[in-house]
Amino acid sequence: MNTIKIFCFLFIFSFLTIGIVRGETDRVDRTEGLVCPSHVGPPACVIACEDDSSCNPGYLCCGNGCGQVCKKGVPVQ
């Protein structure tokens, strides 16, 4: 019975580990070569994201003078 519990634990743990590693790889790939655009206008004191992983693909978590929001990344020039 203990062998089955150990096997189940290791099986689930391996899938969780693969998911975490896969998520990190996706996050890096989708923002590579992109930077935040210049902020224009008055700052909005809203914190809509904590880092790039909380934004949609192609978007970055950018400071706007007071808070942070997801903005479409622009290519590095």
N, C-alpha and C positions, 0 to 999 in steps of 0.2 A: 504494500500500500504506500509506503514512504517513497519507493522508487517511482511510482506513478506521479506522486505530488512533485517530486524533484524534476521529473521529465516535463511535466506541464509548466512548472515555473520557468525552466530554462527555455522552453519553446516560446512562451509568451514574452519573456525577457528579450530573446533574440529578435522577435518582430518589433518590439518597441525600440530597440537599439537601431535597427535598420531604418525605421521610420524617422528617428531623430537625425541620423546621419544624412538620410536622403533629403530631409527638409532643409538642413544647413547647406547642402550642395545646391539645391534649387534657389535658395536665397542669394547665394553668391553669384550664380550664373545670371540671374535676372536683373541684377543691378551693375554688373561689370561694365566699365567704360562709361557710366552715367554719373552726372553730378547734378546737384540741385540748381534750378534756375535762379537768377537774381530776383530778389524780392522787390515788388513794386507796390506802392500804396501804403496806407496806414497799417501798422501791425495789429493782428487780431490775437488777443490773449487766450487762445484756445490750444489745448494739448490734445490733438486728435490721434497721435501716434507716439510710440516710444522709440521705435527703431524701424529700419527698412522692412523687416519681416512682418510688420503689422500693416504694411501697405500692399496694394495690388501689384502684380507683375509690371515692371516698367516704371513704377512710381517709387519715390524715395521719401523718407521722413525728413523734412526740411524745416529749419528754423525760419520764422517769419518776423523776427524782431521782438517778439514777446512770447510766442508759443511755438508749437510744432504741428505741421500739417503734412499730409501726403501730397506731393506734387509730381507731375510727370517729369522724369529725369531727362536731361539733355546730354547729348554726346560730349565727351571731353574733346576739346579742340587744342 
